[in-house]
Amino acid sequence: MTPPRIALALAAAFLGACGEAPQITHYVLALSWQPAFCELNARKPECRALDPSDFAATHLTVHGLWPNDRPNAGPSYCGVDEETRALDEPKSWCELPEPEMSGKTRAHLAQAMPGVLSCLDRHEWIKHGTCAGTGAERYFGETLRLAAAVQATAFAQAISANVGREVTPEQLIRAFEASYGAGSGKALTLVCSDRGDLSEIRLALQASALEGELDGGDLYFDGPAPESRCPKTMRIDAAGP
């Protein structure tokens, strides 16, 4: 009989290989604002370690890259067995198979995705990455590339420049459209916490965004415009109490 740990490792080697990959119409790139996340998750390892001088305290960080086969919904757990799915709960994420990637990609991901300390990378790979039709190395490599491209825009800089201050959704949408073109805000969703802090941004992307430079032509506009879940004035939270 194959020991459970070995069985999980074997399953990891074949994730995504079993079953036909879905037809991807677009992706959603989700980037978090870590100080707001940590206000509600102070006991998580990545939040206990968060310092005001850290990258994650002043930059958007990676939550995930989600393949979608129709507007506002998407496939998940492609080729993943029930035993592995059952482990996909926050308390057991670290028991999931570790995604196979190079040391260089893993080190880059550790900075850009603080949730690696809570094994968020394993959850994102099992639930979403297995449906992307590619291996973990490319999946996370493209996620990092896209996140870095967003970080370099006036939009991301507008967020970082207002740490500890209040902004309006309109201000951020204007900064986004200054980066990606008039009307591009339709591809952007702003997500806020119950306290009214900006907690995440979600960007709808054409499947072509995984090739070449990210620009306005890579944004996805089909389907209803996503609804931004933020008040008329929101706060860009700073790290720390």
C-alpha positions as CSV (number, residue, x, y, z in Angstrom):
1,M,0.0,0.0,0.0
2,T,1.4,3.5,-0.9
3,P,2.0,5.7,2.2
4,P,-0.3,8.8,2.2
5,R,2.6,11.3,1.9
6,I,4.0,9.4,-1.1
7,A,0.6,9.2,-2.7
8,L,0.2,13.0,-2.3
9,A,3.6,13.5,-3.9
10,L,2.7,11.3,-6.8
11,A,-0.6,13.1,-7.2
12,A,1.3,16.4,-7.3
13,A,3.4,15.2,-10.2
14,F,0.3,14.5,-12.3
15,L,-1.9,17.4,-11.3
16,G,-3.5,18.9,-14.3
17,A,-2.5,15.9,-16.4
18,C,-5.7,14.0,-15.7
19,G,-8.6,15.4,-17.6
20,E,-8.9,18.0,-20.3
21,A,-8.0,21.5,-19.3
22,P,-10.9,24.0,-19.6
23,Q,-11.1,26.6,-22.4
24,I,-9.7,29.8,-20.8
25,T,-11.4,33.0,-21.9
26,H,-9.6,35.2,-19.4
27,Y,-7.7,35.4,-16.1
28,V,-8.2,37.4,-13.0
29,L,-5.0,38.7,-11.4
30,A,-5.7,39.3,-7.6
31,L,-3.2,41.5,-5.7
32,S,-3.6,42.2,-2.0
33,W,-2.9,45.1,0.2
34,Q,-1.2,43.2,3.0
35,P,-1.6,45.7,5.9
36,A,-5.4,45.6,5.5
37,F,-5.3,41.8,5.3
38,C,-3.2,41.6,8.5
39,E,-5.6,43.9,10.4
40,L,-8.0,40.9,10.3
41,N,-5.5,38.1,10.3
42,A,-2.9,39.2,12.9
43,R,-2.1,35.6,14.0
44,K,-1.0,34.4,10.5
45,P,2.8,34.0,10.2
46,E,3.1,36.5,7.4
47,C,1.2,39.1,9.5
48,R,3.3,38.5,12.7
49,A,6.4,39.0,10.5
50,L,5.1,42.2,8.8
51,D,7.2,45.2,9.4
52,P,6.6,48.8,8.1
53,S,9.9,48.6,6.2
54,D,8.9,45.4,4.4
55,F,8.1,45.2,0.7
56,A,4.6,43.9,1.6
57,A,3.9,47.0,3.7
58,T,4.2,49.4,0.8
59,H,3.5,47.4,-2.3
60,L,0.6,45.3,-3.7
61,T,1.3,41.6,-3.1
62,V,0.3,38.4,-4.9
63,H,-2.9,36.7,-4.0
64,G,-3.4,34.7,-7.2
65,L,-4.0,34.3,-10.9
66,W,-7.3,32.7,-11.6
67,P,-8.3,31.1,-14.9
68,N,-11.9,31.9,-15.8
69,D,-14.0,30.2,-18.5
70,R,-16.9,32.7,-18.2
71,P,-17.4,36.1,-16.7
72,N,-17.0,36.2,-12.9
73,A,-16.6,32.5,-12.4
74,G,-14.0,29.8,-13.4
75,P,-12.9,26.2,-13.1
76,S,-11.0,24.9,-10.2
77,Y,-9.2,21.7,-9.0
78,C,-8.5,20.4,-12.5
79,G,-7.3,16.8,-12.3
80,V,-7.1,17.0,-8.5
81,D,-8.3,13.9,-6.5
82,E,-10.8,14.1,-3.7
83,E,-8.3,13.3,-1.0
84,T,-6.1,16.3,-2.0
85,R,-9.1,18.6,-2.4
86,A,-10.1,17.7,1.2
87,L,-6.8,19.2,2.4
88,D,-7.5,22.5,0.7
89,E,-8.6,24.3,3.9
90,P,-6.4,27.0,5.5
91,K,-5.7,24.8,8.5
92,S,-4.2,22.1,6.2
93,W,-2.8,24.0,3.3
94,C,0.7,23.1,4.4
95,E,-0.2,19.4,4.0
96,L,-0.9,20.0,0.3
97,P,1.8,19.0,-2.3
98,E,4.4,21.6,-2.8
99,P,4.3,23.1,-6.4
100,E,7.3,22.2,-8.5
101,M,9.3,25.3,-9.4
102,S,12.8,26.5,-9.5
103,G,14.6,27.9,-6.5
104,K,14.8,31.3,-8.2
105,T,11.0,31.4,-8.8
106,R,10.3,30.2,-5.3
107,A,12.5,32.9,-3.8
108,H,10.9,35.6,-5.8
109,L,7.4,34.3,-4.9
110,A,8.4,34.4,-1.2
111,Q,8.8,38.1,-1.4
112,A,5.9,38.9,-3.7
113,M,3.4,36.5,-2.0
114,P,3.8,36.8,1.8
115,G,1.1,34.2,2.2
116,V,3.8,31.6,1.3
117,L,4.4,31.5,5.0
118,S,0.9,30.1,5.4
119,C,1.3,27.9,2.3
120,L,-1.0,30.1,0.2
121,D,1.1,29.1,-2.9
122,R,0.1,25.4,-2.4
123,H,-3.6,26.4,-2.2
124,E,-3.4,28.7,-5.2
125,W,-1.8,26.0,-7.3
126,I,-4.2,23.2,-6.3
127,K,-7.3,25.3,-6.7
128,H,-6.5,27.5,-9.7
129,G,-3.1,26.7,-11.2
130,T,-4.1,23.2,-12.1
131,C,-6.6,24.6,-14.5
132,A,-4.2,26.9,-16.3
133,G,-2.9,24.2,-18.6
134,T,0.7,24.7,-17.7
135,G,3.2,23.7,-15.1
136,A,3.7,25.4,-11.7
137,E,7.0,27.1,-12.9
138,R,5.3,28.9,-15.7
139,Y,2.1,29.6,-13.8
140,F,3.9,31.3,-10.9
141,G,6.4,32.9,-13.2
142,E,3.7,34.5,-15.3
143,T,1.9,35.6,-12.1
144,L,5.0,37.3,-10.8
145,R,5.7,39.0,-14.2
146,L,2.1,40.4,-14.3
147,A,2.2,41.5,-10.7
148,A,5.5,43.3,-11.4
149,A,4.1,45.0,-14.5
150,V,1.2,46.3,-12.4
151,Q,3.6,47.5,-9.7
152,A,5.4,49.7,-12.2
153,T,2.2,51.7,-13.1
154,A,1.0,55.1,-11.9
155,F,-2.0,53.1,-10.5
156,A,0.1,51.1,-8.1
157,Q,2.2,54.1,-7.3
158,A,-0.9,56.0,-6.3
159,I,-1.8,53.3,-3.8
160,S,1.8,53.3,-2.3
161,A,1.9,57.1,-2.2
162,N,-1.2,57.2,0.0
163,V,-0.3,54.8,2.7
164,G,-2.1,56.0,5.9
165,R,-4.4,58.3,4.0
166,E,-7.9,58.2,2.6
167,V,-8.6,58.0,-1.2
168,T,-11.7,57.6,-3.3
169,P,-12.4,54.8,-5.8
170,E,-12.5,57.5,-8.5
171,Q,-9.0,58.6,-7.7
172,L,-7.6,55.1,-8.1
173,I,-9.7,54.5,-11.3
174,R,-8.3,57.7,-12.8
175,A,-4.8,56.5,-12.0
176,F,-5.6,53.1,-13.5
177,E,-6.9,54.7,-16.7
178,A,-3.8,56.9,-16.9
179,S,-1.8,53.7,-17.0
180,Y,-4.0,51.5,-19.3
181,G,-6.2,53.9,-21.3
182,A,-9.6,55.6,-21.1
183,G,-12.4,53.1,-20.1
184,S,-9.9,50.5,-18.9
185,G,-11.4,50.8,-15.4
186,K,-14.1,48.4,-16.5
187,A,-11.5,45.6,-16.1
188,L,-10.7,46.7,-12.5
189,T,-12.4,45.6,-9.2
190,L,-11.5,47.3,-5.9
191,V,-12.2,45.2,-2.8
192,C,-12.4,46.7,0.7
193,S,-12.6,45.3,4.2
194,D,-15.7,45.8,6.4
195,R,-13.7,48.7,8.0
196,G,-13.5,50.4,4.6
197,D,-9.8,49.7,4.0
198,L,-8.6,48.8,0.5
199,S,-7.7,45.1,0.8
200,E,-7.4,43.9,-2.8
201,I,-7.5,44.8,-6.4
202,R,-8.6,42.4,-9.1
203,L,-7.7,42.9,-12.8
204,A,-9.5,41.0,-15.6
205,L,-7.0,40.0,-18.3
206,Q,-7.2,38.4,-21.7
207,A,-5.5,35.0,-22.0
208,S,-3.0,36.8,-24.3
209,A,-1.7,38.7,-21.2
210,L,0.5,35.7,-20.5
211,E,2.5,36.6,-23.5
212,G,4.6,39.8,-24.0
213,E,4.3,43.1,-22.2
214,L,1.1,43.9,-20.2
215,D,-0.8,46.9,-21.7
216,G,-4.3,48.1,-22.2
217,G,-4.9,45.7,-25.0
218,D,-4.5,42.8,-22.6
219,L,-7.5,43.8,-20.5
220,Y,-10.7,41.8,-20.6
221,F,-14.0,43.6,-20.9
222,D,-16.5,41.0,-21.9
223,G,-19.4,40.3,-19.6
224,P,-20.8,42.7,-16.9
225,A,-18.4,45.2,-15.4
226,P,-17.2,44.0,-12.0
227,E,-18.6,45.8,-9.1
228,S,-16.0,47.5,-6.8
229,R,-16.7,46.7,-3.2
230,C,-15.6,49.9,-1.5
231,P,-17.1,52.9,0.2
232,K,-17.0,56.4,-1.3
233,T,-13.9,57.0,0.8
234,M,-11.5,54.3,1.7
235,R,-8.2,54.1,3.6
236,I,-4.9,52.7,2.4
237,D,-3.9,51.1,5.7
238,A,-0.4,51.3,7.1
239,A,1.4,48.3,8.6
240,G,1.5,48.1,12.4
241,P,-1.0,48.9,15.1
